[in-house]
């Protein structure tokens, strides 16, 4: 089936004209639907221009099942970013194909016992059932650098020796540190630290901590923690002390694959000898705590699940009843649906919601929810509709206004730079959104070696 033309975008505040929709026309089953993109939490999006060849992790993974999935989203331009576009700026990129539900999966924590769709479907918030005869659901592989079985492809002895030489004796050669560490692949970080220890009987992180300072040191240590340990470190920082760093908590946990979520929880337990579920539960309260219990349950649909249009329509109907119904907002039903559906399914929900009720789902969420819960649900939707633009806006948020939020800027640049193709697309999206160069913006907000290491990570 073909959808009618979109009516409106997903929010003027997010940088899109009101009269345009970010969603293309879905055409139903398309056997030529392309293979999923990188399984990084920052996948590559062709809509912001061509990606350099051979970029991104997990290129060797087999193609996932794509039974009855919607066709890819239309790109912003042709071969070059900024070229003539067949659709308006702000349309969501072509990201990983929709997830789906594992067969016979139980409803996650917080799913309501009522309000389920007709025809024997599971209660809302639980993963949809796979249709009979659908291809088996394959688990989404973890992010690059998240598992110990991801080994480096090169000998790092010379890199370890060069790092030691740069810090040995009087003074430190900061340019060498930046040149060697700013572009190290995620899969090589752990091996580099082991090689440095074996060859020089010293801790690389300890030497960096002694020989550098301030935000330059923070950036280098964030790189040396690697993507998984830096996520775990950030979570501990977000949860410790009085209050919760909600933005940092969302940065790490929102819209992560099940494999990543299990890895994060395991590493957090190993590092701090505490349960992440328990720490989050103790730090949050009421319905926001239950929302994050759903996120931490790691029951999100996998990339390879079939696309089920009937489930999209059922979710749209239930979301409208739960959020805008006359009986008031049933927040937990909405949370259960949005946390358990994949990005592709959520894109389809947002499109169908707009077509059915002539209003953008994100605007409805912003109106009917508040506080941390609202921010979390909006981030889930923006991740699904345009992850690249979400990240470009997130970087600007660390630099706008009076003073730079340096720690969050470091966190976000380091997290993004592991996927070079995605980082390049974020830079192009930033220019399209804000009319300025991301590198130039960072140079204007930072200085010295701190500025140089951030620029080295952003430049592709």
N, C-alpha and C positions, 0 to 999 in steps of 0.2 A: 504494500500500500504506500501511497505517497502522502506526506503531510502537506497541508496548505501552507502558503508562504508565511514565515514568521512575522509577528506583529511588532515586537518591541525587544529592546536589549535587556541585559540583566542588571541594569542600574547605572544611572548617570554618574554616580559617585565613583564608580569603578572605571570610568573613562570611556564609556560608550554612548553614542547618540541615542536618545530615547526612541527615535523612530526606526531604529535598526535592531535586528535580533542577532545575538551571537551564535544562533543555532542554524545549521544548514537544513535542507530538506532531506529527511531520511527516506530511503527508497526500499526498505525491506531487505530481503535476503540478497546478498551479493557474494557469489563464490570467489570473486577476485579481491575480496577484502584483504588488505596487506597484512603482513605479519606484525605482531606486536612490537612496540618500540622497546628501548632499553628498560630493564626492570629496576633501574635506579629510582629512588624516591623523587628524582628530578629528571623525568624522561625527556627525550629529545622530541621537539615539535617542529615538523617541516613548515608550519605556517609562518614562522618568522624568518624564513630564508633557508638556504641550503646548509646542511651540516657537514663539516669537514669529514672526509672519508675515514673509515676505520676508527670512529670515535664511539665511546660508550661501552659499558660492560655487557657481558652475556650475549655477544653476537652469535655465539655458537650454539645457543639453546634452540631446540627444535621449535617450529611454529606451533602455536597453541591452537586448539580446536576453535572453529569459528562458525558453528552451525547457526544459521538464521540470524546473523548479527547485522546491524545497520552498516551502510557503506561509510567510508572515511569522510571526515569533515573536509570542506573545501579549503585550500590554502589561502593565505592572505595575498600572495603574489605569485609570479611565475618563478623562474630560476633564481632571480635575485630579489632580495627583500626590498619592498617598496615599489615593486613593479605594478603594472595594471592588475587590479584585483577583480575577480568575478563576483565577489561578495563584499559587503562593507567591512571596514576595519572593526575589529573587536570580536569577530567570530571566533569561536573556540577552536583550538588546534586539533589536529589529528593525533590523539594520544593512544595509549594502549587500548586494545579491544576490550569490550566489557567483560567484567568478571561474571561469576555465576555462583550458584550455591552448591556445596558438596551434597551428594545425596544423603537423605535421612539425617541432616544436621539438626541438632536441637536448637530451639529458639534461644537467643542469647539472654544474658541477665538483663532484666528490665523490660523484656517483651511482654505486652499486656495479654491477658488470657481471653480477651474479647475483641470484637471488631475485625475478625479475619474476613478475607474476601470469600465469595461464594465458590461453589464447585469443589469443595474439599481442599482448597489451598491452605497452607500453614498460616498461623496467626501472624498479624503484622509485626514487622521487626525481625522475624525469623527469615532465614535465607529461602528464596523461592525454590520450589521443586524443579528438578530437571525434567524436561519432557521425555516421554518414552522414546528410546532409540537415539537419544542425543549422545554425542561423543563424550568420553569420560573427561571429568574436570582434572586438569593438571595443576598442581600447586605452583604459584608464582615463585620463582627463585629469589633468594635474598639479594640485597643490594651488594654491589661490588665492595669488597673489603669487610664484609660482615661475617664471613665464615673462615675458619682456619684452613680449609681445603683450597682456598684461592691463593695460589702460589705466584711469586714474581717470575717474570720471564727473562731476567737478566741477573748477572753477577753484580752485587752491590759493594764489593770490597773497595773498589776505587772511589766510590761515593763516600763510603765511611772514612776512608783515609783523607779525602779532601776536606771533609767536615772537621775532622780532628785538627788538621793543619790550619784551618781557618780560625780555630779557637785556641790554638796552642801558643804559649808565650805571651808577650805583652801585646795587648790590643786584640781586637777581633775583626776579621774581614766579613762584615755584614753582607756585602754584595755576593760573596760566595755562598753564604747561608741561604740567601734569598734565591739565588740561581739554582741551587741543588734541591731545595725543599719546596718551593712554590708550585712545582709541577710534578712532584713525585706521585705516581699512581697509588690509589688506595691499597692495592694488593701488595705493594712493596714496603709499606710503612713498618709493619711489624718485623719483617725480615731485615730491613735496614738497621733497626735498633738492635736486633740480635747480632748482626754482623759487626756493628760498632762495638758492642760489649765484648764480643769474642776477640776482636783484633786489638783493642786498646784497653780492655779491662776497666771500662768506664761506662757510665750511663749517659747516653746521648741526651736524654731529656734533662738530666742534672747539669750537664755542661752547658746546654742552651740556657737553662734557668740562671746559671751563674754569670754567663757572658753577655746576656742581653737584658733589656729592661722594658718596663711599661707595656704599652699595647703591642709593640713589636714582639716582645717576648710572648705575650698572650697569643698572638697569631701563630708563631712558630710552634708553640706547645700544643695548640689546637690541631695543627697539621700532624704533629707527631703522635697525638692520641689516635689518629685514624678515625674514620666515620663512625664506627660503632661506639668506641670508648668516648668519643667527644659527645655523642648523643647521651650516653649514660652520665657523663660528667655534667652536661647541661641540665639533665633531669634532676640530679641531686641538688644542683645550684638553684633550680626553680622551686624546689620543695622545701629546702632547709630554711631555718630562721622564721621570723614572723612574716606571715602573709605568703602568697603564692605569686611567682612570676608567671602570670597567665600566658603572656605572649611566648615566652620561652617554652613552656609546657606544650602549647599548641604547635610550635615549630617542630618539635620532636615527634609528637604522637599522632597528630591529625593525618588521616588518609594514608597510613602506612600499610604495607602488605602484611598478611598474616605471618609470613616467614620473618620479616623484619621485626614485627612486634614480639614474637617469641624470642628472637635473638636479643632484643633490648631488655626484656624482662630477665632472661637468664644472665646476661652480663651485669645487670644492675644488682641482682642477687649475689653474684660472685664477687663483685667489687665492694659492695657496701654491707654485705651480710644481712640485707633486709629485703623484704618483698616490695616490689614497686607497686603492686596492687594495694598493699596495706598503706604505704606511704601516701599514695594519691588519695585513698579513701579518708585518711586522717587529716589531710590538708584541705580537702574540699568538703562541701556539705550539700545536703538536700538533693535537688534534682540534678545539679551540676556534677555531683559525685556519681550519681547513677549514669549520667551521660558518659563519663569517663570510664566507668565500669564496663559499659558496652564497647567502648573503643579498645580497652585493654583485653577484652575477651578474645580478640583475634578471630572473629567469626565472619570477617568480611568476605565477600564473594571473590573467587579467584579469577584471574585474567581469562582463562580458557573456557569459562562457562558459556553456554548458548544465550543469545539474546532472545528474550521472551516479551513480545510486545504486549500481550495480555497482562503480564505482571506489571509493566510500566503503567498501563491505564489503571489497574487496580491500586497501585501505589499513589498515583495522582489523586484518585478519588478519596482514598483514605487520608492522605496528607491534607487535602482541602477540608475534610470533615474534622480532622484533629486540630488544625490550626485556625481555620476560619469558621468553624461550625457554630451554630447558635448556642450550643451548650457550653461554649468556651474552649479555650485552647487545651488540648490534651498533649502536653509537651513530650511526654515519654514515648508516645506512639510515634510522633514525628522524629524524635531522636533515634528510636530503634530502626526506622526505615532508612534514615540518612546515614547512619553509621554502618549498616550492614550491606548496603548496595555499593557496587563498584563505580568507578568514574564514568564509564560508558553508560551504564544504566542511569546514573544520576543526571548525565547530560540529557538523556532521553526524557527523564522525568521533568526536568526544567523546561524543555521544549514543549512537551505535552501539556504541562501546567499552564504555560503561557497561552497556548492555543485554545485550551478548554475554558479558562477563566479570565483571559485577557489581562493578566497581570503577571509580573515576574515573580517567581518563587523566592528569589533572594530578597526582593522588597517586602514580601509577606513575612519572611523570617525576621527581617530587621524591625518590622512594625510590631510583631506579636511576641517577640522574645526580647530579652534584655541581658546586660552584663556579660559575664564570661560564657554563658550558654549561647547567647546570640553570636558572639565573636567566633566561637567554635563551629557552629553550624554554618555561618557565612563562609568560614575558611574551607569547610568541607565542600561547599558548592563551588567556590572559586577555584579550588584545586581541580575539581572535576571539569569545569567549563573552560578554564584557561590557566593551567599551572604556570606557564612561562610568564604571563602578565602578572599573575599573583606574586611571583618572586621579584619581578621588576618593581612592583609597588612596595613590596616589603623592604627592599633595599632603600628606596626613597624615604620610607617612614623612619629609618634610622638616622637620616641626615637632615630632614627638614626641620624648620623651626629654630629656636635658640639652642645652640649646642648640639653636638653629635652624640648619639647613643653608641659609643665606641665598642663596648662589649658585645652588643647585639649586632653591630655592623660586622665585627670580626666573626662572630658565630655564623651569620648568614653567608658571608663571602666564602668562608672555609667550607661550609656545607655544600654550597653550590658548585665550587670549583672542582670537585671530584669528577663531575661529568662535564667534560670540556665542551661537548656539543651543546648541551643545555645552557652552559654559561654563555656561550656565544649568542644563543637565541635570546637570553635574558637581556644582554647588552643591546641587541637590536630592538627588542620590545621596549626597553627603557627609553631609547631615543624616540621611538614612535609615540610613546605615551607622554613624555615630558619635554620633548624637543631639544634635548641636550645629550651629550656623550656621557656615558656612565663613568668611564675612566677619568674624564675631566671633572666630573662631579666629585669623585673620590679624592682627586688631587686637591680640590678646593676645600675639602673638609678635614683633611689629614696632612701630615707632614713627616719628613725624615724617612727613616727606615721603615717605620710603620706604614707610611703612605706607599713606599716602594714595594713592600711585600704584598699589600692589597692589590695594587695595580698589576703586579706580576701574576696574581691569581686570576684577575678579571680579564686581562688581555689574552686573546687566543690566537 
